[in-house]
Every structure is written in structure tokens, then in C-alpha cells.
């Protein structure tokens, strides 16, 4: 799939980008990887870290390209000769987006438009955009901008024609152990000797998703996308209070109230989306509902349509993690 291909990752120095690029280096015989991001310090650190980890020979075909997705001309330059684009760059922090709404729009919406235009003009084969549960029935600005971004990438297939660039979306929630997630937050408090851990609401649930599985979701999407699909992995759910119990069994739980823009459960598929969603065992595909979409031509065999009114969210799930399960997973993945 990646044999002889050039792959560009926007936001390539982030948690996902580093995991994804590491997987490409270890597993695939690619032509070139382009790490596209705007922070030269992070790029320099990543280059040194990866050279030590994988060796100078493996890094010969990994290029670091300074640029901002807000700059269409820079994107056009970066996309020249690129086969696949993975779009991971975004403003992701909910409070930062709420306080700086115009900046979030410039990055998450205008940046998406720039990537679409640059990909079409450069003749990129496939573009996979990373989305979030917060784009589903959004209640904060971050979710609102990502919803618009998703719609833009799906609709872009109407402009590329039958032999042009293929655009698709992958959707997942908070990555366990990633920067800003609850595990490192709780661990930091426990290391400081705190005996009372704050939880916004005792009913709060989330899906358990690790970086390696996020990478596999994107690879699967690149392999299977025909234009306009949204890919959603199935994941186990957990209660946030059980994370606290797993990290500090004797901890007291202090309920502090739901924060602005925060949901009780992560929602991946809405009831309205269920009419166009098919179950493929380990994952779902939400197909686009547009006149231009040729369902018979694009449908992936092996799936069955889920019933109307189905909603996939972390509060109603067949697969749940216990406190002991969470302990084992934190140790297995060495989550900090």
C-alpha cells in the first residue's frame, strides 16, 4: 500500500503524527515521508529522537517541512509529488478554541479548505482527515469547527471527479494517555501525594482508544476509502471514576461539575447517521448521503446496515473495561 509512495502528515510532530510516522518507518517500504508542521523546535527534537531510535539510514527519506495549513501557497509547494496526505493538524484544546474562536476557524476550517484545494491542484491520490467525537452534535467551538471540516472533506469528492483526489475521514475520541487526557492529569496529582481526585461527573464515560489503534484506523482508511466515507473503530468504554480508582484505589472522589463544552458521554455515531452506517465487525463506515455518491460502486462488501435509531456512544456499549482491566492497560502501554 505504501510501496514507493510519498506520504505527508500535517501536524506531524504531534502525538498521532509521531506514532504514525514511527509505524511507517518500522513496517513499510515508502519512497518519502514529509513531516509538515509550523514548529521548527519540535521538528528538530523529533528528528534527533527518531534518528537515535531508528538510525540515520532509515531517516534518509524522512523530510521536515516548515509550514502552516493556513498558508495555501506553502501547502501547494509541500504537496508537490505527494501520494497520500494525512491531515492531523488542528487547534484541539476546547478552552483555547472558546477563547480564540477566530483562530480556531482559521486553522480548523480555513486550513481544511486550503488542504482540499492544494490536494486537488497537486493531484494527491488520497487525503484522510482526522476527526473527533466532539464533531458529533457539537456543543463547543472546537467540535463545531471540526464538524465543518468533516463536511468540507466529504463534499470535496464532488470536485475531484471520478479519477481525482479521494477524500475520507476517520473519527475517534480522546486517546488514552495522550497530552491533555485524564490519565496523565490524575497521575500527576497522585505523584504529588494528592488523596482526593477531581471528577467532573460520576456518570461520565469515555471510549478507550490508544495511539497505535488510531494509527491502524488511518491505515485501514487509506486502504479502503473510495471517497466520502467516515471510518469509526469499535472500542471498549470505561467510567472516568474507574480511572481514578485504578491509579489510586484509596482515593476519595470529588465531584466538581461538568465543565463548559464537556459531554457526559463520547458520541461517535448519531441516530441520524445510523441510516447510512454499516457494521464491519471491528469498525463502522458512515457512507455519505449525496447525489454524487455511487453507493453500488463504492460499497465495501462484508458490512450490514445497522438499524434506524442506533447511536454509538460510550454510555451504551456492549464492551466495558473494569478497574482491573484499566490497570493492566495502563501498565501494558506504559501510559504517563
Steps between C-alpha positions, in 0.01 A plus 500: 500500500781743583753341265671778308257761636563846643294571811454843658366548853377843609559558869761229466683579825189436713421181693320334209749617239796357686327166558386479138839591356672254733270224373579589138874494566485164678262321265480644149729556204389854413664745262490805728329638811439873534448634853303824455465728802572855611722443806866466401601417859267196511623395158862515610425302816305240303779462243758440774273261690410295191861489377605349833206259497504383138846595374623752244448261207127466574466878532650582160156512340325688780481873425399780735302778337423822691159639412154596623178353360363857498749573217358350180804582287730324744272197496508490121878498512502224762244283316698483178566133421307375808279191468325491839424783744405433863349813650564503875569872557234685700429724794373234741479652849135581576567800730754648256250476214225657712722795593655537154213412264635681194833319532322164525303583186815603311674173585223241513272630222708725275793260537278211387393698194864571418592133525213402271597760238870414518430125476274546197749727324797272574321179397538330839355148487336481843441731797394366841386763752503425871176590677367479854196396699454870580396558137191286568211717624757765602449712811831689487683698235769237448232244418322750277812573296580130463145429385541760226842355416353149466225628271758680285715188454200281418356752253842546337448169321240671282771731365767239431309299242511126445879487459611784729597527864312275743407651837395313815462554875589296809329573829614413851480648848759587762813287471583333831818640649535777241583857595202659673322171575391392847768234567804733506291757690411251774853352504649844557270555799577154642874562468454820698340302782142616441246263655188657353455490122262737319239354264259729319205256514477148638294390195772605255622234255751490217621256233841338554716577197877474481732669253597175328134424431447853367788437260349169386166673440666750267692228315177304456326814371775569245465145373119499478381856433326555167387857568288655774491227765546558873673212682431430869671226702316308770659548841423400859353757736608595851378720780728793580462428873649155431815665364539672836443169682753321279772758569423551871270233648459686829431834333205713600300626203407867493221586256575846362233540233499472121722758334383730224491317169541157660274202428402220737562238230704483180270469198643352180189427293169683532154357446471702181834362374382145567295499178825510302720292732619144444656263752822322396572311820788699648391833356218700344491693173267799466432546130427847358143591410555699182373471142857476373580196715472173309408257776502185285847580369649614831339263751753279680380139509459322831302762691140508609290810560430580861143572605338841492528679832831337595742728681858406577617672816713408797210488748322219318753242392524122504871510589610650835833520683516416869736671745736201470484518119597867515793426732634236261463726196675792669790270584500332156520828310712674765258792498632809674 
